[in-house]
Amino acid sequence: MLDLNTKAKNTWCPGCPNFGILASFKAAIAEMAETGELSPEKVVIGAGIGCHGKITDYLNLNSFAGLHGRIVPLATGIKLANPDLKVIAFSGDGDSYAEGLDHVIHAARRNSDITLIVHNNQTFALTTGQATPTSPKGFKGKTTPFGNVEEPLNSLDLLLTAGAGFVARGYALEIAKTKELIKEAVRHKGFSLLEIIQPCITFNDTREFYKNKIYWIDAKYQPNNFEAACKKLRETNKTPLGIFYRQVKPVFEELI
Ligand code: SF4
């Protein structure tokens, strides 16, 4: 099995669910390499700024570190310059849905052939817990000590509407199932968005909250219907996980 470990010292908080994402990703890439679906030397990973951004240090793959919110245009440029590469961008909810939201919308609209994996911990964790666009109403953090007054952004619904051809959501603590979602997102030709709920155990510990809130979409659900995907993504009582939408469309790099 392909060994993607590096010698870098891991500085995530002990027990951080980012370890779950790292484990899922390593297993997904190793399995795809073993079956010949991808060549590790043709994979380029990149990340923005945030706790998620350290993941590139822990993976023995070609990598690129971006500025805050700018990994998506970098990934688009890498793919455009060398379409033979498999380009996978990591980001956080602050990185992609605050600083970088405009880039993500346009990448989805253009259908750039890249994969975006968003570690959604609903807070700016690296800077010790400020509200992001996905923080819930009432969230108490450094910038909202009396509670966040804003409604959270439904990021997946927004990006589905913007044109994303693959929209999915996983959970960092469900490693095996999230690994399968990563493989599907990487396989997809076109812009694929995989958001992974990643509780921040230090500044926004949502593990208990999500224990009874998440559920995996029924196997009978067909992710080929836009209206059905919108409906699923707008559920509020529960948080569905799985692939909501998948449609293959002409990709930006080929059209151009
Ligand atoms: Fe993980 Fe939160 Fe610690 Fe960052 S601050 S490493 S997201 S637990």
py3Dmol code that shows the C-alpha trace and the ligand (Angstrom):
import py3Dmol

protein = """\
ATOM      1  CA  MET A   1       0.000   0.000   0.000  1.00  0.00           C
ATOM      2  CA  LEU A   2       1.294   3.459  -0.905  1.00  0.00           C
ATOM      3  CA  ASP A   3       2.891   5.240   2.058  1.00  0.00           C
ATOM      4  CA  LEU A   4       1.968   8.942   2.029  1.00  0.00           C
ATOM      5  CA  ASN A   5       3.431   9.758   5.448  1.00  0.00           C
ATOM      6  CA  THR A   6       5.973  12.548   5.845  1.00  0.00           C
ATOM      7  CA  LYS A   7       8.432  13.401   8.599  1.00  0.00           C
ATOM      8  CA  ALA A   8       6.685  16.676   9.450  1.00  0.00           C
ATOM      9  CA  LYS A   9       5.675  17.047  13.107  1.00  0.00           C
ATOM     10  CA  ASN A  10       1.895  17.168  13.359  1.00  0.00           C
ATOM     11  CA  THR A  11       0.774  20.292  15.223  1.00  0.00           C
ATOM     12  CA  TRP A  12      -2.991  19.776  15.180  1.00  0.00           C
ATOM     13  CA  CYS A  13      -4.525  19.579  18.672  1.00  0.00           C
ATOM     14  CA  PRO A  14      -4.465  15.984  19.964  1.00  0.00           C
ATOM     15  CA  GLY A  15      -7.757  14.388  18.930  1.00  0.00           C
ATOM     16  CA  CYS A  16      -8.586  16.974  16.266  1.00  0.00           C
ATOM     17  CA  PRO A  17     -10.993  15.458  13.700  1.00  0.00           C
ATOM     18  CA  ASN A  18      -8.622  16.737  11.002  1.00  0.00           C
ATOM     19  CA  PHE A  19      -6.753  13.493  11.734  1.00  0.00           C
ATOM     20  CA  GLY A  20      -9.858  11.671  10.476  1.00  0.00           C
ATOM     21  CA  ILE A  21      -9.808  13.625   7.207  1.00  0.00           C
ATOM     22  CA  LEU A  22      -6.099  12.926   6.812  1.00  0.00           C
ATOM     23  CA  ALA A  23      -6.665   9.193   7.371  1.00  0.00           C
ATOM     24  CA  SER A  24      -9.593   9.113   4.908  1.00  0.00           C
ATOM     25  CA  PHE A  25      -7.589  10.961   2.278  1.00  0.00           C
ATOM     26  CA  LYS A  26      -4.471   8.813   2.629  1.00  0.00           C
ATOM     27  CA  ALA A  27      -6.532   5.632   2.321  1.00  0.00           C
ATOM     28  CA  ALA A  28      -8.492   6.984  -0.673  1.00  0.00           C
ATOM     29  CA  ILE A  29      -5.365   7.940  -2.616  1.00  0.00           C
ATOM     30  CA  ALA A  30      -3.527   4.740  -1.685  1.00  0.00           C
ATOM     31  CA  GLU A  31      -6.458   2.600  -2.841  1.00  0.00           C
ATOM     32  CA  MET A  32      -6.836   4.529  -6.090  1.00  0.00           C
ATOM     33  CA  ALA A  33      -3.099   4.208  -6.731  1.00  0.00           C
ATOM     34  CA  GLU A  34      -3.238   0.485  -6.057  1.00  0.00           C
ATOM     35  CA  THR A  35      -6.017  -0.080  -8.598  1.00  0.00           C
ATOM     36  CA  GLY A  36      -4.224   2.123 -11.133  1.00  0.00           C
ATOM     37  CA  GLU A  37      -6.968   4.766 -11.124  1.00  0.00           C
ATOM     38  CA  LEU A  38      -4.437   7.505 -10.480  1.00  0.00           C
ATOM     39  CA  SER A  39      -0.681   7.993 -10.411  1.00  0.00           C
ATOM     40  CA  PRO A  40       0.506   9.681  -7.201  1.00  0.00           C
ATOM     41  CA  GLU A  41       3.212  11.565  -9.116  1.00  0.00           C
ATOM     42  CA  LYS A  42       0.460  13.220 -11.166  1.00  0.00           C
ATOM     43  CA  VAL A  43      -1.471  14.398  -8.115  1.00  0.00           C
ATOM     44  CA  VAL A  44      -1.061  17.993  -6.924  1.00  0.00           C
ATOM     45  CA  ILE A  45      -2.602  19.014  -3.637  1.00  0.00           C
ATOM     46  CA  GLY A  46      -2.897  22.534  -2.300  1.00  0.00           C
ATOM     47  CA  ALA A  47      -4.382  24.305   0.682  1.00  0.00           C
ATOM     48  CA  GLY A  48      -5.323  27.751   1.880  1.00  0.00           C
ATOM     49  CA  ILE A  49      -4.813  29.207   5.342  1.00  0.00           C
ATOM     50  CA  GLY A  50      -6.306  27.667   8.458  1.00  0.00           C
ATOM     51  CA  CYS A  51      -5.849  24.533  10.535  1.00  0.00           C
ATOM     52  CA  HIS A  52      -6.798  22.521   7.426  1.00  0.00           C
ATOM     53  CA  GLY A  53      -3.827  24.063   5.586  1.00  0.00           C
ATOM     54  CA  LYS A  54      -1.301  21.987   7.498  1.00  0.00           C
ATOM     55  CA  ILE A  55      -2.554  18.846   5.733  1.00  0.00           C
ATOM     56  CA  THR A  56      -0.188  19.384   2.815  1.00  0.00           C
ATOM     57  CA  ASP A  57       2.765  18.992   5.234  1.00  0.00           C
ATOM     58  CA  TYR A  58       1.503  15.579   6.257  1.00  0.00           C
ATOM     59  CA  LEU A  59       1.078  14.105   2.776  1.00  0.00           C
ATOM     60  CA  ASN A  60       3.943  12.976   0.596  1.00  0.00           C
ATOM     61  CA  LEU A  61       2.493  14.388  -2.632  1.00  0.00           C
ATOM     62  CA  ASN A  62       3.304  17.376  -4.844  1.00  0.00           C
ATOM     63  CA  SER A  63       1.872  20.339  -3.006  1.00  0.00           C
ATOM     64  CA  PHE A  64       1.278  24.064  -3.104  1.00  0.00           C
ATOM     65  CA  ALA A  65       0.492  26.440  -0.232  1.00  0.00           C
ATOM     66  CA  GLY A  66      -1.908  29.234  -1.103  1.00  0.00           C
ATOM     67  CA  LEU A  67      -2.803  32.543   0.488  1.00  0.00           C
ATOM     68  CA  HIS A  68      -5.977  32.919   2.504  1.00  0.00           C
ATOM     69  CA  GLY A  69      -8.961  32.082   0.323  1.00  0.00           C
ATOM     70  CA  ARG A  70      -6.884  31.747  -2.845  1.00  0.00           C
ATOM     71  CA  ILE A  71      -6.329  28.018  -3.248  1.00  0.00           C
ATOM     72  CA  VAL A  72      -9.170  27.649  -5.755  1.00  0.00           C
ATOM     73  CA  PRO A  73      -7.739  30.060  -8.389  1.00  0.00           C
ATOM     74  CA  LEU A  74      -4.312  28.470  -7.821  1.00  0.00           C
ATOM     75  CA  ALA A  75      -5.768  25.012  -8.378  1.00  0.00           C
ATOM     76  CA  THR A  76      -7.580  26.249 -11.492  1.00  0.00           C
ATOM     77  CA  GLY A  77      -4.311  27.681 -12.825  1.00  0.00           C
ATOM     78  CA  ILE A  78      -2.357  24.482 -12.120  1.00  0.00           C
ATOM     79  CA  LYS A  79      -4.966  22.404 -13.950  1.00  0.00           C
ATOM     80  CA  LEU A  80      -5.084  24.853 -16.844  1.00  0.00           C
ATOM     81  CA  ALA A  81      -1.282  24.801 -17.205  1.00  0.00           C
ATOM     82  CA  ASN A  82      -1.069  21.004 -17.120  1.00  0.00           C
ATOM     83  CA  PRO A  83      -4.391  19.222 -17.705  1.00  0.00           C
ATOM     84  CA  ASP A  84      -2.717  15.837 -17.107  1.00  0.00           C
ATOM     85  CA  LEU A  85      -2.531  16.570 -13.394  1.00  0.00           C
ATOM     86  CA  LYS A  86      -5.148  15.579 -10.826  1.00  0.00           C
ATOM     87  CA  VAL A  87      -5.577  18.734  -8.776  1.00  0.00           C
ATOM     88  CA  ILE A  88      -7.078  18.567  -5.287  1.00  0.00           C
ATOM     89  CA  ALA A  89      -7.512  21.667  -3.126  1.00  0.00           C
ATOM     90  CA  PHE A  90      -8.098  21.644   0.632  1.00  0.00           C
ATOM     91  CA  SER A  91      -9.773  24.578   2.281  1.00  0.00           C
ATOM     92  CA  GLY A  92     -11.681  25.579   5.394  1.00  0.00           C
ATOM     93  CA  ASP A  93     -15.055  27.236   5.872  1.00  0.00           C
ATOM     94  CA  GLY A  94     -13.380  30.559   6.675  1.00  0.00           C
ATOM     95  CA  ASP A  95     -10.950  30.163   3.784  1.00  0.00           C
ATOM     96  CA  SER A  96     -13.496  29.183   1.113  1.00  0.00           C
ATOM     97  CA  TYR A  97     -16.759  30.709   2.286  1.00  0.00           C
ATOM     98  CA  ALA A  98     -15.465  34.039   3.662  1.00  0.00           C
ATOM     99  CA  GLU A  99     -12.183  35.212   2.051  1.00  0.00           C
ATOM    100  CA  GLY A 100     -12.424  33.010  -1.029  1.00  0.00           C
ATOM    101  CA  LEU A 101     -16.145  32.659  -1.710  1.00  0.00           C
ATOM    102  CA  ASP A 102     -16.071  34.575  -4.998  1.00  0.00           C
ATOM    103  CA  HIS A 103     -13.362  32.244  -6.360  1.00  0.00           C
ATOM    104  CA  VAL A 104     -15.311  29.145  -5.360  1.00  0.00           C
ATOM    105  CA  ILE A 105     -18.527  30.366  -6.990  1.00  0.00           C
ATOM    106  CA  HIS A 106     -16.724  31.060 -10.268  1.00  0.00           C
ATOM    107  CA  ALA A 107     -14.841  27.743 -10.232  1.00  0.00           C
ATOM    108  CA  ALA A 108     -18.192  25.972  -9.788  1.00  0.00           C
ATOM    109  CA  ARG A 109     -19.791  28.089 -12.549  1.00  0.00           C
ATOM    110  CA  ARG A 110     -16.879  27.450 -14.961  1.00  0.00           C
ATOM    111  CA  ASN A 111     -16.721  23.766 -14.087  1.00  0.00           C
ATOM    112  CA  SER A 112     -12.962  23.754 -13.566  1.00  0.00           C
ATOM    113  CA  ASP A 113     -11.795  20.148 -13.372  1.00  0.00           C
ATOM    114  CA  ILE A 114     -10.566  20.303  -9.779  1.00  0.00           C
ATOM    115  CA  THR A 115     -11.648  18.813  -6.465  1.00  0.00           C
ATOM    116  CA  LEU A 116     -12.287  21.078  -3.502  1.00  0.00           C
ATOM    117  CA  ILE A 117     -12.375  19.506  -0.034  1.00  0.00           C
ATOM    118  CA  VAL A 118     -13.682  21.942   2.578  1.00  0.00           C
ATOM    119  CA  HIS A 119     -12.984  21.176   6.260  1.00  0.00           C
ATOM    120  CA  ASN A 120     -16.050  22.818   7.775  1.00  0.00           C
ATOM    121  CA  ASN A 121     -15.563  23.407  11.507  1.00  0.00           C
ATOM    122  CA  GLN A 122     -17.823  26.491  11.531  1.00  0.00           C
ATOM    123  CA  THR A 123     -15.166  28.710  13.056  1.00  0.00           C
ATOM    124  CA  PHE A 124     -11.837  30.382  12.275  1.00  0.00           C
ATOM    125  CA  ALA A 125      -9.955  27.841  14.404  1.00  0.00           C
ATOM    126  CA  LEU A 126      -6.364  28.801  13.599  1.00  0.00           C
ATOM    127  CA  THR A 127      -7.003  32.305  14.923  1.00  0.00           C
ATOM    128  CA  THR A 128      -8.672  30.857  18.049  1.00  0.00           C
ATOM    129  CA  GLY A 129     -12.359  30.775  17.309  1.00  0.00           C
ATOM    130  CA  GLN A 130     -14.062  33.636  15.484  1.00  0.00           C
ATOM    131  CA  ALA A 131     -17.373  33.300  13.616  1.00  0.00           C
ATOM    132  CA  THR A 132     -17.297  32.280   9.936  1.00  0.00           C
ATOM    133  CA  PRO A 133     -20.157  32.344   7.415  1.00  0.00           C
ATOM    134  CA  THR A 134     -21.167  28.806   8.462  1.00  0.00           C
ATOM    135  CA  SER A 135     -21.194  29.477  12.226  1.00  0.00           C
ATOM    136  CA  PRO A 136     -24.692  28.953  13.597  1.00  0.00           C
ATOM    137  CA  LYS A 137     -26.815  31.789  14.929  1.00  0.00           C
ATOM    138  CA  GLY A 138     -25.929  32.246  18.593  1.00  0.00           C
ATOM    139  CA  PHE A 139     -22.322  31.012  18.159  1.00  0.00           C
ATOM    140  CA  LYS A 140     -20.143  32.527  20.889  1.00  0.00           C
ATOM    141  CA  GLY A 141     -16.566  33.283  19.857  1.00  0.00           C
ATOM    142  CA  LYS A 142     -13.913  35.967  20.139  1.00  0.00           C
ATOM    143  CA  THR A 143     -15.754  38.348  17.788  1.00  0.00           C
ATOM    144  CA  THR A 144     -19.248  37.376  18.916  1.00  0.00           C
ATOM    145  CA  PRO A 145     -19.055  37.123  22.727  1.00  0.00           C
ATOM    146  CA  PHE A 146     -22.826  37.701  23.079  1.00  0.00           C
ATOM    147  CA  GLY A 147     -23.711  35.278  20.295  1.00  0.00           C
ATOM    148  CA  ASN A 148     -23.616  35.466  16.500  1.00  0.00           C
ATOM    149  CA  VAL A 149     -26.688  37.324  15.183  1.00  0.00           C
ATOM    150  CA  GLU A 150     -26.253  36.167  11.560  1.00  0.00           C
ATOM    151  CA  GLU A 151     -27.921  33.211   9.842  1.00  0.00           C
ATOM    152  CA  PRO A 152     -25.406  30.629   8.565  1.00  0.00           C
ATOM    153  CA  LEU A 153     -24.689  30.260   4.864  1.00  0.00           C
ATOM    154  CA  ASN A 154     -26.005  27.106   3.206  1.00  0.00           C
ATOM    155  CA  SER A 155     -22.746  26.672   1.297  1.00  0.00           C
ATOM    156  CA  LEU A 156     -23.561  23.478  -0.572  1.00  0.00           C
ATOM    157  CA  ASP A 157     -26.930  24.802  -1.732  1.00  0.00           C
ATOM    158  CA  LEU A 158     -25.264  28.001  -2.958  1.00  0.00           C
ATOM    159  CA  LEU A 159     -22.546  26.148  -4.881  1.00  0.00           C
ATOM    160  CA  LEU A 160     -24.958  23.630  -6.356  1.00  0.00           C
ATOM    161  CA  THR A 161     -26.937  26.576  -7.709  1.00  0.00           C
ATOM    162  CA  ALA A 162     -23.716  28.187  -8.963  1.00  0.00           C
ATOM    163  CA  GLY A 163     -23.124  25.135 -11.166  1.00  0.00           C
ATOM    164  CA  ALA A 164     -21.074  22.575  -9.215  1.00  0.00           C
ATOM    165  CA  GLY A 165     -21.444  19.220 -10.980  1.00  0.00           C
ATOM    166  CA  PHE A 166     -20.580  17.172  -7.894  1.00  0.00           C
ATOM    167  CA  VAL A 167     -21.771  18.127  -4.426  1.00  0.00           C
ATOM    168  CA  ALA A 168     -21.249  15.911  -1.369  1.00  0.00           C
ATOM    169  CA  ARG A 169     -20.869  16.086   2.385  1.00  0.00           C
ATOM    170  CA  GLY A 170     -18.970  13.780   4.749  1.00  0.00           C
ATOM    171  CA  TYR A 171     -18.133  13.678   8.441  1.00  0.00           C
ATOM    172  CA  ALA A 172     -14.521  13.678   9.645  1.00  0.00           C
ATOM    173  CA  LEU A 173     -15.175  11.077  12.336  1.00  0.00           C
ATOM    174  CA  GLU A 174     -16.679   8.596   9.855  1.00  0.00           C
ATOM    175  CA  ILE A 175     -13.431   7.701   8.158  1.00  0.00           C
ATOM    176  CA  ALA A 176     -14.458   4.738   5.981  1.00  0.00           C
ATOM    177  CA  LYS A 177     -17.506   6.437   4.453  1.00  0.00           C
ATOM    178  CA  THR A 178     -15.698   9.743   4.013  1.00  0.00           C
ATOM    179  CA  LYS A 179     -12.865   7.901   2.254  1.00  0.00           C
ATOM    180  CA  GLU A 180     -15.396   6.633  -0.306  1.00  0.00           C
ATOM    181  CA  LEU A 181     -16.728  10.171  -0.829  1.00  0.00           C
ATOM    182  CA  ILE A 182     -13.168  11.407  -1.421  1.00  0.00           C
ATOM    183  CA  LYS A 183     -12.659   8.737  -4.073  1.00  0.00           C
ATOM    184  CA  GLU A 184     -15.913   9.698  -5.807  1.00  0.00           C
ATOM    185  CA  ALA A 185     -15.042  13.407  -5.677  1.00  0.00           C
ATOM    186  CA  VAL A 186     -11.558  12.779  -7.123  1.00  0.00           C
ATOM    187  CA  ARG A 187     -13.007  10.527  -9.867  1.00  0.00           C
ATOM    188  CA  HIS A 188     -15.531  13.155 -10.958  1.00  0.00           C
ATOM    189  CA  LYS A 189     -14.604  14.996 -14.159  1.00  0.00           C
ATOM    190  CA  GLY A 190     -15.370  18.638 -13.502  1.00  0.00           C
ATOM    191  CA  PHE A 191     -15.683  20.745 -10.383  1.00  0.00           C
ATOM    192  CA  SER A 192     -16.290  18.496  -7.392  1.00  0.00           C
ATOM    193  CA  LEU A 193     -17.083  19.893  -3.986  1.00  0.00           C
ATOM    194  CA  LEU A 194     -16.803  17.701  -0.916  1.00  0.00           C
ATOM    195  CA  GLU A 195     -17.526  19.442   2.355  1.00  0.00           C
ATOM    196  CA  ILE A 196     -16.503  17.496   5.446  1.00  0.00           C
ATOM    197  CA  ILE A 197     -18.019  18.453   8.787  1.00  0.00           C
ATOM    198  CA  GLN A 198     -14.997  18.667  11.074  1.00  0.00           C
ATOM    199  CA  PRO A 199     -15.757  19.580  14.683  1.00  0.00           C
ATOM    200  CA  CYS A 200     -13.040  21.768  16.203  1.00  0.00           C
ATOM    201  CA  ILE A 201     -12.672  20.169  19.613  1.00  0.00           C
ATOM    202  CA  THR A 202     -10.863  23.222  20.998  1.00  0.00           C
ATOM    203  CA  PHE A 203     -12.974  26.167  19.806  1.00  0.00           C
ATOM    204  CA  ASN A 204     -16.246  24.687  18.521  1.00  0.00           C
ATOM    205  CA  ASP A 205     -16.802  21.174  19.757  1.00  0.00           C
ATOM    206  CA  THR A 206     -19.899  20.060  17.867  1.00  0.00           C
ATOM    207  CA  ARG A 207     -19.371  16.305  18.290  1.00  0.00           C
ATOM    208  CA  GLU A 208     -22.329  15.856  20.648  1.00  0.00           C
ATOM    209  CA  PHE A 209     -24.521  18.112  18.505  1.00  0.00           C
ATOM    210  CA  TYR A 210     -23.838  16.110  15.339  1.00  0.00           C
ATOM    211  CA  LYS A 211     -24.138  12.713  17.003  1.00  0.00           C
ATOM    212  CA  ASN A 212     -27.935  12.820  16.687  1.00  0.00           C
ATOM    213  CA  LYS A 213     -28.133  15.267  13.813  1.00  0.00           C
ATOM    214  CA  ILE A 214     -26.284  13.523  10.961  1.00  0.00           C
ATOM    215  CA  TYR A 215     -27.577  10.686   8.801  1.00  0.00           C
ATOM    216  CA  TRP A 216     -26.341   9.061   5.596  1.00  0.00           C
ATOM    217  CA  ILE A 217     -28.604   9.432   2.578  1.00  0.00           C
ATOM    218  CA  ASP A 218     -30.546   6.296   1.641  1.00  0.00           C
ATOM    219  CA  ALA A 219     -28.868   4.132  -1.021  1.00  0.00           C
ATOM    220  CA  LYS A 220     -32.026   4.494  -3.141  1.00  0.00           C
ATOM    221  CA  TYR A 221     -31.445   8.250  -3.535  1.00  0.00           C
ATOM    222  CA  GLN A 222     -30.295   9.063  -7.075  1.00  0.00           C
ATOM    223  CA  PRO A 223     -27.977  12.108  -7.170  1.00  0.00           C
ATOM    224  CA  ASN A 224     -29.015  13.134 -10.680  1.00  0.00           C
ATOM    225  CA  ASN A 225     -31.909  15.453  -9.933  1.00  0.00           C
ATOM    226  CA  PHE A 226     -31.196  19.113  -9.262  1.00  0.00           C
ATOM    227  CA  GLU A 227     -34.499  19.837  -7.460  1.00  0.00           C
ATOM    228  CA  ALA A 228     -34.143  16.737  -5.266  1.00  0.00           C
ATOM    229  CA  ALA A 229     -30.589  17.797  -4.375  1.00  0.00           C
ATOM    230  CA  CYS A 230     -31.763  21.311  -3.438  1.00  0.00           C
ATOM    231  CA  LYS A 231     -34.472  19.817  -1.240  1.00  0.00           C
ATOM    232  CA  LYS A 232     -32.003  17.537   0.544  1.00  0.00           C
ATOM    233  CA  LEU A 233     -29.551  20.378   1.104  1.00  0.00           C
ATOM    234  CA  ARG A 234     -32.289  22.554   2.603  1.00  0.00           C
ATOM    235  CA  GLU A 235     -33.245  20.060   5.303  1.00  0.00           C
ATOM    236  CA  THR A 236     -32.949  21.707   8.695  1.00  0.00           C
ATOM    237  CA  ASN A 237     -34.045  19.104  11.254  1.00  0.00           C
ATOM    238  CA  LYS A 238     -31.242  16.728  10.296  1.00  0.00           C
ATOM    239  CA  THR A 239     -27.919  17.010   8.433  1.00  0.00           C
ATOM    240  CA  PRO A 240     -27.735  14.593   5.505  1.00  0.00           C
ATOM    241  CA  LEU A 241     -24.383  13.122   4.423  1.00  0.00           C
ATOM    242  CA  GLY A 242     -23.471  11.545   1.095  1.00  0.00           C
ATOM    243  CA  ILE A 243     -23.545  12.550  -2.573  1.00  0.00           C
ATOM    244  CA  PHE A 244     -26.347  15.024  -3.274  1.00  0.00           C
ATOM    245  CA  TYR A 245     -25.699  15.749  -6.932  1.00  0.00           C
ATOM    246  CA  ARG A 246     -23.549  14.431  -9.749  1.00  0.00           C
ATOM    247  CA  GLN A 247     -23.691  15.584 -13.335  1.00  0.00           C
ATOM    248  CA  VAL A 248     -20.917  15.408 -15.935  1.00  0.00           C
ATOM    249  CA  LYS A 249     -20.708  18.573 -18.056  1.00  0.00           C
ATOM    250  CA  PRO A 250     -18.070  20.090 -20.387  1.00  0.00           C
ATOM    251  CA  VAL A 251     -15.079  21.225 -18.349  1.00  0.00           C
ATOM    252  CA  PHE A 252     -13.445  24.648 -18.481  1.00  0.00           C
ATOM    253  CA  GLU A 253      -9.947  23.432 -19.392  1.00  0.00           C
ATOM    254  CA  GLU A 254     -11.239  21.575 -22.465  1.00  0.00           C
ATOM    255  CA  LEU A 255     -13.572  24.331 -23.593  1.00  0.00           C
ATOM    256  CA  ILE A 256     -10.829  26.917 -23.427  1.00  0.00           C
TER     257      ILE A 256
END
"""
ligand_1 = """\
8
SF4
Fe -8.250 21.066 15.160
Fe -9.558 23.086 16.269
Fe -7.143 22.404 17.179
Fe -7.426 23.561 14.795
S -7.867 24.485 16.797
S -6.127 21.793 15.254
S -9.366 22.676 14.062
S -9.032 21.155 17.246
"""
view = py3Dmol.view(width=600, height=400)
view.addModel(protein, "pdb")
view.setStyle({"model": 0}, {"cartoon": {"style": "trace"}})
view.addModel(ligand_1, "xyz")
view.setStyle({"model": 1}, {"stick": {}})
view.zoomTo()
view.show()
